[in-house]
Amino acid sequence: MAITLYTQSKKDVAPIYIRVRQGDIDAKARTQFLINPELLSKSKVKLHRVPNGANAEMKQSIKSQNKPLIELQVKFDKLTTLVTNQINDKKDYEVIDSNWLKNLVAPKSEQIPTELTKYFDYFLEDKKTSLRHSTVKKLGSIKNRIEKYNKDKKVSLNISDVNNSFKSSISKWFDAQGYAHNTKVKTIKVIYTVCQHAKENGIKLHPEAESLTKKLKYVSTPHVYLTFKDLEKIENVELSNKDLEIARDWLIISCNTAQRVSDFMKFSKDNIVEMGDSRFLDIKQEKTDSPVYIPLVDTVVKVLEKYDNNFPPLFSTSVESNSAIYNRLIKQVCKKAEINETVTANLRQTKKSRYEIKEVPKWKAVSSHVGRRSFSTNYYGKINTALLISATGHASEKQFLTYVGKPQEDRAMALARALKQVALEQNQEPQLKVIKNVSNG
């Protein structure tokens, strides 16, 4: 008897199917399990490997990622044992086909919830083996918002209640509660995704659910970044204690490597490789699972030399605590460096747990993401965009340009400069001339 577990989709999250072959039997059925197809090979779950030289924090992180995968493999083993025993013990009159297998691995007696927030739990349970912990946490926050809406409106929404009337009602509720526009859009888009998942599991949707996200668009939020002049002031400022110096060094590294805090705080000298006469960081981004090579510029090399050619120490063994401490300290660093330019920023209001657009000194708007945005923005128009994307790991040029936040005028001016440069290199008269200065407002 051959029992195979496989996926039929290349999506990041795909349902797992089971196939049984024995003699004349060839039955297939969809199980209740989901997985990233890259983590399933020859009917076995592939665990994340611990790289050589991994520190204790990285080992713990990989251990946490592997825990649900190990649990999933246990469920696989139980399922194959169940199927094997049932076929071996089948009655003479029983017909083993796909319907028989479907009833065995996904019995109809197991009810799938139809109430929206309860289905969220079902959805999250299905997703937990393929999504990062932080993503699951964000989805949980969206579920909590819906529960608060239900409580305020004294309703209990079913999947079938998700229609244009609901969209209008929850949109007005978000506005009355003071939520940011993008929070509202994100929540409705996630509800749409959850409803589509429910549809795949046989739950009937309201006809209007298919157009739930129509005309919904995110609005651009202010893009705060550190200019080259800001970075020079940060590099040269005298700091009062070791923690601030370490935070400053990580900030410099961040602004010159374009990586997320979840990635750059895992850098170690084991990631450094040499190619030709240059040194690079050889890493795999946690969010996208994309491998990237990052050149080590002299500014970063100088920082490494302070720590015996290694990276600065961390502030905590806890990933979340480490990021929180870093966020707090780099604001102090930038304040001491007098990064005081007034900027418009989208800031979280602690008392309300809401985001609000305000004008503040730039140092107050600095967060752990500022390094990645600074690299992208500072070098945009100076370095080929495709090369910048190879460092940032964005999925497309459109995504990168949205991230950088450059208006169309800036892109046009960058193209004009590039065409002029090509013409000059070819000793030709430039064919494009800037005839009007365009203000970015």
C-alpha positions as CSV (number, residue, x, y, z in Angstrom):
1,M,0.0,0.0,0.0
2,A,1.3,3.4,-1.0
3,I,0.1,6.5,1.0
4,T,1.2,9.9,-0.3
5,L,0.8,13.4,1.1
6,Y,1.2,16.2,-1.4
7,T,0.0,19.7,-2.4
8,Q,-1.5,20.8,-5.7
9,S,-0.8,24.5,-5.3
10,K,2.4,26.6,-5.3
11,K,0.8,29.3,-3.0
12,D,2.6,30.0,0.3
13,V,-0.3,28.3,2.1
14,A,-1.7,25.2,0.3
15,P,-4.1,22.4,1.4
16,I,-2.5,19.0,1.8
17,Y,-4.0,16.1,-0.1
18,I,-3.7,12.3,0.6
19,R,-3.6,9.6,-2.1
20,V,-3.9,5.9,-1.4
21,R,-2.8,3.3,-4.0
22,Q,-3.1,-0.5,-3.6
23,G,-4.0,-2.8,-6.4
24,D,-7.1,-1.4,-8.1
25,I,-7.5,1.2,-5.4
26,D,-6.5,4.8,-6.3
27,A,-8.3,7.2,-4.0
28,K,-7.6,10.9,-3.3
29,A,-9.0,13.4,-0.8
30,R,-8.2,16.8,0.7
31,T,-7.2,16.7,4.3
32,Q,-7.8,19.5,6.9
33,F,-4.1,20.4,7.0
34,L,-2.3,23.3,5.3
35,I,1.4,23.9,4.7
36,N,3.9,25.9,2.7
37,P,4.6,23.5,-0.3
38,E,8.3,24.1,0.2
39,L,8.1,22.5,3.6
40,L,6.6,19.2,2.4
41,S,8.8,16.6,0.6
42,K,8.1,12.9,0.0
43,S,5.1,13.0,2.4
44,K,7.3,14.3,5.2
45,V,7.5,17.8,6.8
46,K,10.8,19.5,6.3
47,L,12.1,21.3,9.4
48,H,14.1,24.5,9.3
49,R,17.8,23.7,9.7
50,V,20.0,25.5,12.3
51,P,22.9,27.1,10.4
52,N,26.5,26.5,11.5
53,G,27.6,29.1,14.0
54,A,24.0,30.1,15.0
55,N,23.8,31.9,18.3
56,A,21.5,30.9,21.1
57,E,18.8,33.4,20.0
58,M,18.7,32.1,16.4
59,K,18.6,28.5,17.7
60,Q,15.6,29.3,19.9
61,S,13.9,31.1,17.0
62,I,14.3,28.1,14.7
63,K,13.2,25.8,17.5
64,S,10.0,27.8,17.8
65,Q,9.4,27.7,14.0
66,N,9.9,23.9,14.0
67,K,7.6,23.2,16.9
68,P,4.3,23.4,14.9
69,L,5.9,21.5,12.0
70,I,6.9,18.7,14.3
71,E,3.3,18.6,15.6
72,L,2.0,18.5,12.0
73,Q,4.2,15.5,11.3
74,V,2.7,13.7,14.3
75,K,-0.7,14.4,12.8
76,F,0.5,13.0,9.4
77,D,1.7,9.8,11.1
78,K,-1.6,9.4,12.9
79,L,-3.5,10.0,9.7
80,T,-1.5,7.4,7.7
81,T,-1.9,4.9,10.5
82,L,-5.7,5.5,10.5
83,V,-6.0,5.0,6.8
84,T,-3.8,1.9,6.8
85,N,-5.8,0.3,9.7
86,Q,-9.2,1.1,8.1
87,I,-8.2,-0.4,4.7
88,N,-6.8,-3.5,6.4
89,D,-10.0,-3.9,8.4
90,K,-12.5,-3.0,5.7
91,K,-15.5,-5.2,5.1
92,D,-15.8,-7.2,1.9
93,Y,-18.6,-5.1,0.6
94,E,-16.9,-1.8,1.3
95,V,-15.7,0.2,-1.8
96,I,-12.5,2.1,-1.2
97,D,-12.7,5.2,-3.4
98,S,-12.2,8.9,-3.1
99,N,-15.5,9.5,-1.3
100,W,-14.7,6.8,1.2
101,L,-11.3,8.4,1.8
102,K,-12.8,11.9,2.1
103,N,-15.3,10.8,4.7
104,L,-12.4,9.2,6.6
105,V,-10.0,12.1,6.7
106,A,-12.5,14.9,6.8
107,P,-15.7,13.6,8.3
108,K,-18.8,15.7,7.8
109,S,-19.6,15.4,11.5
110,E,-16.8,17.9,12.3
111,Q,-18.6,21.2,11.9
112,I,-16.7,24.2,10.5
113,P,-17.7,27.4,12.3
114,T,-19.8,29.9,10.3
115,E,-19.6,32.7,12.9
116,L,-17.0,35.2,11.6
117,T,-14.8,35.6,14.7
118,K,-15.0,31.8,15.5
119,Y,-14.0,31.1,11.9
120,F,-11.0,33.4,12.5
121,D,-9.8,30.9,15.0
122,Y,-10.3,28.1,12.5
123,F,-8.4,30.1,9.9
124,L,-5.5,30.9,12.3
125,E,-5.2,27.3,13.3
126,D,-4.9,26.3,9.6
127,K,-2.3,29.1,9.0
128,K,-0.1,28.6,12.0
129,T,2.3,26.2,10.4
130,S,3.0,28.5,7.4
131,L,3.0,32.0,8.9
132,R,5.4,33.8,11.1
133,H,4.5,34.3,14.7
134,S,4.3,38.1,14.2
135,T,1.8,37.7,11.3
136,V,-0.4,35.4,13.3
137,K,-0.3,37.9,16.1
138,K,-1.4,40.7,13.7
139,L,-4.3,38.6,12.4
140,G,-5.3,38.0,16.0
141,S,-5.4,41.8,16.6
142,I,-7.7,42.1,13.6
143,K,-10.0,39.4,15.1
144,N,-10.1,41.4,18.3
145,R,-11.2,44.5,16.4
146,I,-14.1,42.6,14.9
147,E,-15.1,41.3,18.4
148,K,-15.1,44.9,19.6
149,Y,-17.3,45.9,16.7
150,N,-19.7,43.1,17.5
151,K,-19.9,44.1,21.1
152,D,-20.5,47.8,20.3
153,K,-23.1,46.9,17.7
154,K,-24.6,44.1,19.8
155,V,-24.4,41.7,16.8
156,S,-22.9,38.3,16.2
157,L,-21.8,38.2,12.5
158,N,-21.8,35.1,10.4
159,I,-19.6,34.7,7.3
160,S,-22.8,35.1,5.3
161,D,-23.4,38.5,6.8
162,V,-20.3,40.0,5.2
163,N,-21.7,42.2,2.5
164,N,-21.8,45.9,1.4
165,S,-24.0,46.9,4.3
166,F,-21.5,45.4,6.7
167,K,-18.6,47.1,4.9
168,S,-20.3,50.5,5.3
169,S,-21.2,49.9,8.9
170,I,-17.7,48.8,10.1
171,S,-16.1,51.6,8.0
172,K,-18.2,54.2,9.9
173,W,-17.4,52.4,13.2
174,F,-13.7,52.6,12.4
175,D,-13.9,56.3,11.7
176,A,-15.9,56.9,14.9
177,Q,-13.3,55.0,16.9
178,G,-10.5,57.1,15.5
179,Y,-8.7,54.3,13.7
180,A,-6.4,55.2,10.8
181,H,-7.7,54.8,7.3
182,N,-5.1,52.1,6.4
183,T,-6.1,50.1,9.5
184,K,-9.7,50.1,8.3
185,V,-8.6,49.0,4.8
186,K,-6.3,46.3,6.1
187,T,-9.0,44.9,8.4
188,I,-11.6,44.7,5.6
189,K,-9.0,43.1,3.2
190,V,-8.2,40.4,5.8
191,I,-11.9,39.8,6.3
192,Y,-12.2,39.2,2.6
193,T,-9.3,36.8,2.7
194,V,-10.9,34.9,5.6
195,C,-14.2,34.7,3.7
196,Q,-12.5,33.3,0.6
197,H,-10.9,30.7,2.8
198,A,-14.3,29.8,4.2
199,K,-15.7,29.5,0.7
200,E,-13.0,27.0,-0.1
201,N,-14.2,25.0,2.9
202,G,-17.8,24.9,1.6
203,I,-19.3,27.9,3.4
204,K,-21.7,29.9,1.3
205,L,-20.8,33.6,1.0
206,H,-23.1,36.6,0.5
207,P,-23.0,37.5,-3.3
208,E,-21.7,41.0,-2.4
209,A,-18.7,39.5,-0.5
210,E,-16.8,39.1,-3.7
211,S,-16.7,42.9,-4.2
212,L,-15.9,43.7,-0.6
213,T,-12.5,45.2,-1.4
214,K,-13.6,47.1,-4.5
215,K,-12.4,50.7,-4.5
216,L,-10.5,50.1,-1.2
217,K,-7.1,51.7,-1.4
218,Y,-4.4,52.4,1.1
219,V,-3.4,56.0,1.5
220,S,0.3,57.0,1.4
221,T,1.7,57.7,4.9
222,P,4.7,60.0,5.5
223,H,8.0,58.5,4.7
224,V,10.6,59.5,7.4
225,Y,14.2,58.7,6.7
226,L,17.7,59.8,7.7
227,T,19.6,61.8,5.1
228,F,23.3,61.4,4.5
229,K,23.8,64.6,6.6
230,D,21.8,63.1,9.4
231,L,23.9,60.0,9.3
232,E,27.1,62.0,9.5
233,K,25.8,63.8,12.6
234,I,24.8,60.5,14.1
235,E,28.2,59.0,13.4
236,N,30.1,61.9,15.0
237,V,27.9,62.7,18.1
238,E,29.4,62.1,21.5
239,L,27.2,59.6,23.5
240,S,27.0,59.3,27.2
241,N,26.8,55.5,27.7
242,K,27.6,52.1,26.2
243,D,24.0,51.2,25.3
244,L,23.5,54.4,23.3
245,E,26.8,53.6,21.4
246,I,25.6,50.1,20.6
247,A,22.3,51.4,19.4
248,R,24.1,54.0,17.3
249,D,26.3,51.3,15.8
250,W,23.3,49.1,14.9
251,L,21.6,52.1,13.4
252,I,24.6,52.8,11.1
253,I,24.6,49.1,10.1
254,S,20.9,49.2,9.4
255,C,21.1,52.4,7.3
256,N,23.9,50.8,5.2
257,T,22.5,47.3,4.7
258,A,18.7,47.9,4.0
259,Q,17.5,45.1,6.2
260,R,14.6,44.8,8.6
261,V,15.3,44.7,12.3
262,S,14.2,41.0,12.4
263,D,17.2,40.4,10.0
264,F,20.0,42.8,10.9
265,M,19.8,41.9,14.6
266,K,20.7,38.4,13.6
267,F,23.9,39.3,11.7
268,S,27.0,37.6,12.8
269,K,30.5,37.3,11.4
270,D,29.5,33.8,10.1
271,N,27.3,35.7,7.5
272,I,30.4,37.5,6.0
273,V,31.7,36.0,2.8
274,E,34.4,37.3,0.4
275,M,33.9,37.6,-3.4
276,G,36.6,39.1,-5.4
277,D,38.1,41.9,-3.5
278,S,34.9,42.7,-1.6
279,R,33.1,41.4,1.5
280,F,29.4,40.7,1.7
281,L,26.7,39.6,4.1
282,D,25.2,36.4,2.9
283,I,21.7,36.2,4.6
284,K,18.2,34.9,4.1
285,Q,15.5,37.4,4.9
286,E,13.0,36.1,7.5
287,K,9.9,37.8,6.1
288,T,10.4,36.8,2.5
289,D,12.7,33.8,2.9
290,S,14.8,35.5,0.1
291,P,18.6,35.0,0.0
292,V,20.5,38.3,-0.5
293,Y,24.1,39.5,-0.7
294,I,24.8,42.8,1.0
295,P,28.1,44.6,0.3
296,L,29.9,45.7,3.4
297,V,30.7,49.4,2.9
298,D,33.6,51.1,4.8
299,T,31.2,52.7,7.3
300,V,30.0,49.3,8.4
301,V,33.5,47.8,8.4
302,K,34.6,50.5,10.8
303,V,31.8,49.6,13.1
304,L,32.7,45.9,13.0
305,E,36.3,46.7,13.8
306,K,35.1,48.2,17.2
307,Y,33.9,44.7,18.1
308,D,36.8,42.6,16.9
309,N,35.4,42.2,13.4
310,N,32.0,41.2,14.8
311,F,28.6,42.8,15.1
312,P,27.6,44.8,18.2
313,P,26.0,42.9,21.1
314,L,22.2,42.6,21.5
315,F,20.3,44.3,24.3
316,S,18.2,41.3,25.2
317,T,17.8,37.5,24.4
318,S,14.1,38.2,23.7
319,V,13.5,39.2,20.1
320,E,10.6,41.5,21.0
321,S,12.4,43.1,24.0
322,N,15.5,43.6,21.9
323,S,13.5,45.5,19.2
324,A,11.7,47.6,21.8
325,I,14.9,48.6,23.5
326,Y,16.5,49.4,20.2
327,N,13.5,51.6,19.1
328,R,13.7,53.6,22.3
329,L,17.5,54.0,22.3
330,I,17.8,55.2,18.7
331,K,15.4,58.0,19.4
332,Q,17.7,59.2,22.1
333,V,20.7,58.9,19.8
334,C,19.0,61.0,17.2
335,K,17.9,63.5,19.7
336,K,21.5,63.9,21.0
337,A,22.7,64.2,17.4
338,E,20.2,67.1,17.0
339,I,18.1,65.5,14.2
340,N,15.5,68.2,14.8
341,E,14.1,68.9,11.4
342,T,10.3,69.1,11.6
343,V,8.6,66.1,9.8
344,T,5.1,64.8,9.3
345,A,4.9,61.3,10.7
346,N,2.4,58.6,11.4
347,L,2.9,58.0,15.1
348,R,1.3,55.5,17.5
349,Q,-0.6,57.2,20.4
350,T,0.1,55.1,23.5
351,K,-3.1,56.0,25.4
352,K,-5.4,55.3,22.5
353,S,-3.3,52.6,20.8
354,R,-4.1,54.4,17.5
355,Y,-1.9,56.0,14.9
356,E,-2.1,59.7,14.2
357,I,-0.4,61.9,11.7
358,K,1.5,64.7,13.4
359,E,4.3,67.2,12.9
360,V,7.2,66.4,15.2
361,P,11.0,66.7,15.4
362,K,12.5,64.0,13.2
363,W,14.2,62.2,16.1
364,K,10.7,61.5,17.6
365,A,9.6,59.8,14.4
366,V,12.7,57.5,14.1
367,S,12.0,53.7,14.6
368,S,13.6,50.4,13.9
369,H,12.4,50.6,10.2
370,V,14.2,53.9,9.5
371,G,17.5,52.2,8.4
372,R,15.9,50.2,5.6
373,R,13.9,53.2,4.4
374,S,16.9,55.5,4.6
375,F,19.1,53.2,2.5
376,S,16.3,52.8,-0.1
377,T,15.6,56.5,-0.3
378,N,19.1,57.9,-0.1
379,Y,20.3,55.7,-3.0
380,Y,17.2,55.9,-5.1
381,G,18.1,57.7,-8.4
382,K,21.9,57.4,-7.6
383,I,22.1,53.6,-8.0
384,N,20.3,51.4,-10.5
385,T,16.9,50.5,-9.0
386,A,17.3,46.8,-9.8
387,L,20.5,46.7,-7.8
388,L,18.8,48.4,-4.9
389,I,15.9,45.9,-5.0
390,S,18.5,43.1,-5.0
391,A,19.5,44.4,-1.5
392,T,16.1,45.2,-0.1
393,G,14.5,42.1,-1.3
394,H,11.3,43.8,-2.5
395,A,9.1,41.6,-4.8
396,S,8.8,44.2,-7.6
397,E,10.0,47.6,-8.7
398,K,6.4,48.9,-8.1
399,Q,6.5,47.7,-4.5
400,F,10.0,49.3,-4.0
401,L,8.9,52.7,-5.4
402,T,5.8,52.7,-3.2
403,Y,8.0,51.9,-0.3
404,V,10.5,54.6,-1.1
405,G,7.5,57.0,-1.5
406,K,9.0,59.0,-4.3
407,P,6.4,61.1,-6.2
408,Q,6.1,60.8,-10.0
409,E,8.0,64.0,-10.5
410,D,11.0,62.7,-8.6
411,R,11.0,59.6,-10.8
412,A,10.8,61.7,-13.9
413,M,13.7,63.9,-12.8
414,A,15.8,60.8,-12.0
415,L,15.2,59.4,-15.5
416,A,16.1,62.8,-17.0
417,R,19.4,62.8,-15.1
418,A,20.2,59.3,-16.1
419,L,19.5,60.0,-19.8
420,K,21.7,63.1,-19.6
421,Q,24.5,61.0,-18.1
422,V,24.3,58.4,-20.8
423,A,24.5,61.2,-23.4
424,L,27.5,62.8,-21.8
425,E,29.3,59.4,-21.6
426,Q,28.7,59.0,-25.3
427,N,29.9,62.6,-26.0
428,Q,26.5,63.5,-27.4
429,E,24.4,66.5,-26.8
430,P,21.7,65.5,-24.3
431,Q,18.3,65.2,-25.9
432,L,16.4,66.0,-22.7
433,K,16.5,69.3,-20.9
434,V,14.9,70.3,-17.6
435,I,12.8,73.2,-18.6
436,K,10.9,73.6,-15.3
437,N,11.6,73.0,-11.7
438,V,9.0,70.8,-10.1
439,S,8.3,71.3,-6.5
440,N,7.4,68.2,-4.4
441,G,5.1,70.3,-2.3
